[in-house]
Structures are given as structure tokens and as C-alpha cells.
Amino acid sequence: MNKGKRIKEWMKNLLIALLLCSAAWLLADSRLFGHLPWDTQGQPSGVVEQTPAPAAGQVTLPMAVAVTNQSGVRAARYDAGAVNDLFQPLLPVLGEAMAGAGQPEPAQPERWRAALTAPDSVWLELQGNIPMQVLCRWLAGVDNPVLTGSARQLLLCAEQEGVRLYCWQQPDYYMTCAVEGVSADYLRSVLGQAVPNGASFAADMPQYDALSPQTLILASTPSPEEYTAVNPLAEETDVEQLLQALAFAPGVTTIYQTPEGRRARSGNDTLTISNDGLLSYERAGEEQRYPLTGSEEMPAVYRAVETARQLVCGSVQRWGGTAVYLRDVRQEADGWHVEFGYVVNGIPVQMGDRGWCAHVLADDRGVVQYQISLRSYQPAGKTTLLLPQPQAAAVLEQMGQAGGSLLLSYLDSGDGAVRAGWMAD
């Protein structure tokens, strides 16, 4: 499904959910990444200091985690603190599994489903489509050249013949591989510490047959906070500080006003600071303002993603402070297109029709262009009453979305009010 159609379907789902919630109100008369700043002091003009690569797990906080052991399922979603608490003890074994993964082979959906619901397994929802070479670097800190493609979900399972890693790659491709260096007993001992909290998968619940089997069903329907979106550049901003942080040295940069906002030119490169908080850069000369991070021995996709991550995280931490996640990576003729999205307390934010909050294009030299929409999300002091999960699943089925997943997401349409609603994935 293309992004425009996905946003359109999200809006339809949200509208129906809001209408049904309104009816319920009348009847009842009741109502996971780490940011790394830049420091350009002492650096040559026009060149950004390269931030060291993050430690394993620092930028890979998943959107959801579920641990299945002999006692049941413990899961966390839509709560960044709970996700982090469940994920961090699993990080060492996940890193070892990525490093020791063997040659992948295709897996039938039935095999994925059996592993998903089997005891002694851990499941990760990454939300974005993350290249396996990037994920391996982030989780394990090393390369594993046999892991290719991208993954939306990971599943590590202790089976009779040993530990296996499963991956789901959108839209409907599954793969699996044996894992060396991680014993089944070790994995069971790690997973056995989790105390079940009533979560489950749609695969184990007949009332959710219309949903994708890997849809995580929580013990209770979330009550997400509502927020107000604020443009951090709307108030008087120290433009020189902003430009210096983005490698536009004040002494050699010309600034002038345009109908869209302020524009800075240094050499042939331009940076536009729009009135709505959008930063737009385009490389035009031979000078490389944002060179690729890392060494040439590292995978090209990792270097492109890591360079983009440093640029985006460095910007949003200084102006806005909202967490981001890697949303999509694709290689085209002009280079690597890397997209990021905002996430508020573990819930992703859809930015208007485009979905992403930042888009970076990088080639084999460095960053070619980028767009970064700066936002700060301030609590509005109230929560959204959501349709309960069973009814929301039924609405999706009635709308012809059977087979999809039920996900919660915020929508930032630019009018200031930011509320969460169910969407079909």
C-alpha cells in the first residue's frame, strides 16, 4: 500500500473510531531512541563534527516487545518506559543472535505463526522498515553479511534443534535462520524472568481472526494523552546558533528573507528555515557539508543511515526535543532515501499526508538534501477515549481491512491538536 493511500485509510479508520467513541460517550454520559547533539565548536567552517556511533541498543528501542515463556506472555507497547524496561535485559541475547545468525531461508507463514505463539520466544515490532545490516550494527555492534533486506518484525525462538531467528519483511515475506553462539537453555533462562501481564497475539484469540496473526493485543485498551503541536522556531530564535549547528558558519553565510521564511546561503549550498518550522537543505557545490560517517569498510546503507540519524537527532534535540525513530530506508538511482518519524511515549506520529518528520537523501559522498520538520509536543491535559480493541478490529474488518494489523498512532495534521487513533497497517 503506498503512503498516500495508507494515510487516507488511516483517516477513514480514525473518523469511524471517533464517531463510535462519540456514540459511546452519549450513551454512557461519561467520557523506543537516543538523541545525540552536535558540537561544532572548533570545527572548520562548513563541516559538521561526526558524532561517534551509538552503543549497541542506544537507538534501537522497538515500538513493542513481547516475551512468551512457559507461564504466558508479557508485552509492552504504547509506553516508552515499559518497552525500555522489557527490552533492555533482552539486548545482549538479541545482539548475540544477530551476530551469530546463519544463512537465511524463506519461511512459510504457518512456520512464523507457530514460532510466534510458542513458549520461549521474544518478538520485536520495529515499526519502521530497518535494513538488516543497520539493525545488526545497532544491536550487535558488528556486521553480519548474510543478513540482507529489511525487517519490520524480529522473532527469536528456542526450538528443539536450537535457537532460530525469524524476520518479517513487508508486505508478506518471512525468513528464518539458525543461530550460533546462543543456546536454547540460555535463551529460556533469560525469557523465564518475565512475568505475564495478560497480553496475547491475535493468532491465539479467535475473536481477532480478522487481524494479522502477529497483531499484539494488550490486556486493556490504552488511554493515550492528547498533545498540542508547537513549532519551536515560531518564537524568536537565535538564527546564528541554528545555522552553526547545521554547519552554516555565520561568518561566511548570507541570510535573507523570503515569503517562505529565512534562507541561508553558504557557497552554493542553501538552507531554508520555513515559517512553519521546516528545515530544507540542498547541496549544490563540490564542498561536502555533511560527509558520510564511518569507514569505507562499513556497509554503505549503514553509513547513509547513521549520517542521517546524526543530522536529524542533532537537530530535533536542540529544537523541539521530540524522540524520533527510523521509519523507512530505500535505495534509488540518486542515493539512499532515509525517513524518520516522531514518536511520543512509544506511539508513532503521522505528519500530515507524508507521514515522516524528516527525509534525508545521501549518496556516496554525503548528504545531498534534507527536510526536517521541527516539532515540540506539549501535553494538553486530557486523554483520548478509544474504541476497545475488539470493536476496533471489527470496524477494520467491515472496512475491508481484514488481514491487517491494528495499530495506534498520532496524527499531526498541522492544526495544533494531536490525538491518537486506531489505524490499519
C-alpha positions in Angstrom: 0.0 0.0 0.0 1.5 3.4 -0.9 1.9 6.1 1.7 -0.9 8.3 0.4 -3.4 5.5 0.4 -2.2 4.4 3.8 -2.8 7.9 5.3 -6.2 8.1 3.6 -7.2 4.7 5.1 -5.9 5.9 8.5 -8.1 8.9 8.3 -11.1 6.8 7.5 -10.4 4.5 10.3 -9.9 7.4 12.7 -13.1 9.0 11.7 -15.1 5.9 12.3 -13.4 5.3 15.6 -14.2 8.9 16.7 -17.8 8.6 15.6 -18.2 5.4 17.5 -16.5 6.8 20.6 -18.8 9.8 20.4 -21.8 7.5 20.4 -20.5 5.6 23.4 -20.0 8.8 25.2 -23.6 9.9 24.6 -24.9 6.5 25.7 -22.9 6.3 28.9 -22.8 10.0 29.6 -19.2 9.6 30.6 -16.4 10.4 29.0 11.5 3.5 22.0 15.9 6.3 20.6 18.5 8.2 21.8 19.3 11.8 20.7 22.9 12.8 20.1 23.6 16.5 19.8 26.3 18.0 17.7 29.1 20.3 18.9 30.6 22.3 16.1 32.9 24.4 18.3 36.5 24.4 17.0 35.5 22.7 13.7 36.4 24.1 10.3 33.6 26.2 8.9 31.1 24.2 6.8 32.0 20.8 8.3 30.0 19.1 10.9 31.8 17.1 13.6 31.0 13.4 13.3 29.3 12.1 16.4 30.5 8.7 17.5 28.4 5.7 16.5 25.9 4.8 19.2 26.4 1.9 21.6 24.5 -1.2 20.8 20.8 -0.8 21.5 21.1 3.0 22.0 18.9 3.8 19.0 17.0 0.6 18.6 14.3 0.9 21.2 11.4 -1.0 19.5 7.8 0.1 19.3 6.7 -3.1 21.0 8.2 -6.1 22.8 6.6 -9.4 23.7 8.2 -12.2 25.7 6.5 -15.7 25.7 7.6 -18.2 28.3 6.1 -21.3 30.0 3.9 -19.0 32.2 2.4 -16.8 29.4 3.1 -13.6 27.6 4.5 -10.3 28.9 4.3 -7.4 26.5 4.8 -3.7 26.3 3.5 -1.2 23.8 2.4 2.5 23.7 4.5 3.2 26.8 8.2 4.0 26.2 9.2 3.3 29.8 7.6 -0.1 29.9 9.0 -1.0 26.5 12.5 0.0 27.6 12.2 -2.0 30.9 11.3 -5.1 29.0 13.7 -4.6 26.1 17.0 -3.8 27.9 17.5 -7.2 29.6 17.0 -8.8 26.2 19.5 -6.7 24.4 22.6 -8.9 25.0 21.0 -12.1 23.8 19.4 -10.3 20.8 22.8 -8.8 19.8 24.5 -12.3 20.1 21.7 -13.7 17.9 22.1 -11.1 15.2 25.9 -11.6 15.1 25.6 -15.4 15.1 22.7 -15.7 12.6 23.4 -18.1 9.7 22.3 -18.1 6.1 18.5 -17.2 5.9 15.9 -19.2 4.1 12.3 -18.4 3.2 9.7 -19.5 5.8 6.1 -20.2 5.3 3.6 -18.1 7.2 2.5 -21.1 9.2 6.0 -21.6 10.5 6.2 -18.0 11.6 2.9 -18.3 13.3 3.9 -21.4 15.2 7.1 -19.7 16.4 5.2 -16.6 17.3 2.9 -18.4 19.7 5.4 -21.0 21.0 6.9 -20.7 24.5 10.4 -19.4 24.9 10.3 -16.7 22.3 10.8 -12.9 22.1 9.1 -10.7 19.5 10.0 -7.2 18.5 7.9 -4.7 16.5 10.3 -2.3 14.9 7.6 -0.1 13.4 9.9 1.1 10.6 11.4 -0.9 7.8 15.0 -1.2 9.1 17.8 -2.7 6.9 19.2 -5.8 8.5 22.8 -4.6 8.1 21.8 -1.4 10.1 19.9 -3.4 12.7 22.8 -5.8 13.1 25.2 -2.9 13.7 22.9 -1.3 16.2 22.0 -4.4 18.1 25.3 -6.3 17.9 27.9 -3.7 17.1 29.3 -5.9 14.3 28.5 -6.8 10.7 26.8 -10.0 9.5 26.9 -10.0 5.7 24.4 -12.9 5.4 21.6 -10.7 6.8 20.2 -8.7 3.9 17.0 -6.9 3.1 14.9 -5.1 5.7 12.8 -6.2 8.7 9.7 -4.9 10.3 9.5 -7.5 13.0 12.0 -9.9 14.6 11.3 -13.1 16.4 13.9 -15.2 18.4 12.7 -18.6 19.4 14.2 -21.6 21.3 13.2 -24.7 19.3 14.0 -28.3 19.7 17.0 -28.2 17.3 18.3 -24.9 18.8 17.7 -21.2 18.6 16.3 -19.7 15.4 15.8 -16.1 14.2 12.7 -15.2 12.2 12.1 -11.9 10.3 9.0 -10.5 8.8 9.7 -8.2 5.8 6.7 -6.3 4.5 4.4 -7.0 2.8 4.3 -10.7 3.3 7.8 -12.2 3.2 9.1 -14.3 6.1 12.6 -15.7 6.5 14.4 -17.8 9.2 17.9 -18.9 10.0 19.7 -20.9 12.6 21.7 -19.0 15.3 25.1 -20.0 16.5 26.5 -18.9 19.9 23.2 -18.7 21.7 21.9 -21.9 23.4 18.3 -22.7 23.8 18.8 -23.1 27.6 20.4 -19.6 27.8 17.5 -18.0 25.9 15.0 -19.8 28.1 16.7 -18.6 31.2 16.6 -15.0 30.0 12.9 -15.2 28.9 11.8 -17.1 32.0 12.3 -14.0 34.2 9.4 -12.2 32.5 6.1 -12.2 34.5 3.0 -12.4 32.2 0.7 -9.4 32.1 -2.3 -10.7 30.1 -1.1 -9.7 26.6 -1.5 -12.1 23.7 -1.3 -12.3 19.9 -4.3 -12.3 17.5 -3.1 -15.8 16.4 -4.2 -17.1 19.8 -7.5 -15.2 20.1 -10.4 -16.4 17.8 -12.2 -13.1 18.2 -9.3 -11.4 16.3 -9.2 -13.8 13.4 -9.7 -10.8 11.0 -6.4 -9.3 12.1 -2.8 -10.3 11.1 -1.7 -13.1 13.5 1.2 -11.0 14.7 -1.0 -8.2 15.9 -0.3 -7.7 19.6 -3.4 -7.5 21.8 -2.9 -5.8 25.1 -4.7 -6.7 28.3 -6.6 -3.4 28.2 -7.3 -0.6 25.7 -4.8 2.2 26.0 -5.8 5.7 27.1 -3.3 7.9 25.2 -2.7 11.5 26.2 -3.6 14.3 23.8 -1.0 16.9 22.8 -0.6 20.3 21.2 1.9 20.5 18.4 4.2 23.6 18.7 6.7 25.0 16.2 9.8 25.6 18.3 11.0 28.2 15.7 7.8 30.2 15.9 9.2 32.4 18.7 12.3 34.5 18.3 15.2 32.1 17.5 18.9 32.6 17.6 19.4 32.1 13.9 23.2 32.1 14.1 23.1 29.3 16.7 20.8 27.3 14.5 22.9 27.9 11.4 26.1 27.0 13.2 24.6 23.7 14.5 23.7 22.9 10.9 27.2 23.6 9.6 26.5 27.0 8.2 29.2 29.2 9.7 27.8 32.7 10.5 30.9 34.5 9.1 30.6 33.0 5.6 26.8 32.7 5.4 24.4 35.2 3.8 20.9 35.3 5.3 17.9 36.9 3.7 14.1 36.8 4.0 11.7 35.1 1.5 7.9 34.6 1.5 8.5 31.0 2.8 10.9 32.1 5.6 14.5 32.8 6.1 17.1 31.5 3.7 20.8 31.0 4.3 23.4 30.6 1.6 27.0 29.4 2.1 28.9 28.9 -1.1 26.4 27.3 -3.4 24.5 25.4 -0.7 21.2 26.8 0.6 19.2 26.2 3.8 15.7 27.4 4.1 14.1 27.9 7.6 10.4 28.0 6.8 7.9 29.8 8.9 6.2 26.5 9.8 9.4 25.0 11.3 10.6 23.0 8.2 14.3 23.0 7.5 15.2 22.4 3.9 18.8 21.9 2.6 20.1 21.3 -0.8 23.7 20.6 -1.8 24.8 22.5 -4.9 28.6 22.6 -4.9 31.6 20.3 -4.5 32.0 21.1 -0.8 30.6 18.3 1.4 28.9 19.9 4.3 27.7 16.6 5.8 30.2 13.9 4.9 29.4 10.2 5.5 30.2 8.9 8.9 32.2 5.7 9.5 34.8 4.0 7.3 34.6 2.6 3.8 34.7 -0.9 5.2 31.3 -0.5 6.7 28.1 -1.3 4.8 27.1 1.6 2.6 23.5 1.6 3.9 24.7 1.8 7.5 26.9 4.8 6.7 24.0 6.6 5.0 21.5 5.8 7.8 24.0 6.7 10.5 24.8 10.0 8.9 21.1 10.8 8.5 20.4 9.8 12.1 23.1 12.1 13.5 21.8 15.0 11.4 18.1 14.5 12.3 18.6 13.6 16.0 21.1 16.5 16.5 18.5 19.0 15.1 15.4 17.8 16.8 17.1 17.5 20.2 18.1 21.2 20.1 14.8 22.5 18.8 11.8 20.5 19.9 13.2 17.7 21.9 10.9 15.0 20.4 12.1 11.5 20.1 12.4 10.0 16.5 12.6 6.5 15.1 13.9 5.2 11.8 10.8 4.8 9.6 12.0 3.7 6.1 15.2 3.2 4.1 15.3 2.7 0.3 17.9 2.8 -2.3 17.1 4.6 -5.6 19.2 5.8 -8.5 20.2 9.1 -6.7 21.2 7.5 -3.4 19.8 6.4 -0.1 16.4 7.9 1.0 16.2 7.7 4.8 13.0 8.7 6.6 12.4 9.3 10.3 9.2 9.7 12.2 8.4 11.3 15.6 7.3 9.1 18.5 5.6 10.3 21.6 5.7 8.0 24.6 6.0 5.0 22.4 3.3 6.0 19.9 4.3 7.0 16.4 3.2 10.3 14.9 2.0 10.6 11.3 2.9 14.0 9.9 0.2 15.0 7.5 0.0 13.2 4.2 3.7 12.4 4.0 3.9 10.6 7.4 7.6 11.3 8.1 9.1 14.2 10.1 12.4 14.1 8.3 13.7 12.9 5.0 17.4 12.7 4.1 19.0 11.8 0.8 22.6 10.7 0.9 24.9 9.5 -1.8 28.4 8.0 -1.7 29.8 11.4 -0.8 27.4 12.5 1.9 24.1 14.3 2.4 22.6 15.7 -0.9 19.5 17.2 0.6 17.2 17.0 3.6 13.9 18.2 5.0 13.4 18.2 8.8 10.1 19.4 10.3 10.7 20.6 13.8 8.0 19.9 16.4 7.5 20.0 20.2 4.5 18.1 21.6 3.1 19.6 24.8 0.5 17.6 26.9 -3.0 19.0 26.6 -4.0 17.7 30.0 -6.6 15.1 28.7 -6.7 11.7 27.2 -8.5 10.2 24.2 -11.3 7.7 24.7 -10.5 4.9 22.2 -12.8 2.3 20.8 -12.0 -1.0 22.7 -9.7 -3.3 20.8 -12.3 -6.0 19.8 -14.7 -3.3 18.4 -11.9 -1.5 16.6 -10.9 -4.8 15.0 -14.5 -5.4 13.9 -14.6 -1.9 12.3 -11.4 -2.7 10.3 -13.0 -5.9 9.0 -16.1 -4.0 8.0 -14.0 -1.6 6.1 -12.3 -4.3 4.1 -9.0 -4.2 6.0 -9.1 -7.9 7.1 -5.6 -9.3 7.4 -4.0 -6.1 8.6 -2.7 -5.1 12.0 -4.4 -2.8 14.5 -2.0 0.0 15.5 -2.3 3.1 17.5 -0.9 6.3 16.0 -1.0 10.1 16.5 -1.9 12.4 13.6 -0.3 15.8 13.3 -2.3 17.5 10.6 -0.8 20.9 11.3 -3.8 22.4 13.1 -2.1 22.1 16.6 -4.3 19.4 18.1 -2.7 15.9 18.1 -4.8 12.9 19.1 -4.3 9.2 18.8 -6.5 6.8 16.9 -6.5 3.3 15.6 -5.1 2.6 12.1 -4.8 -0.4 9.9 -1.3 -1.3 8.9 
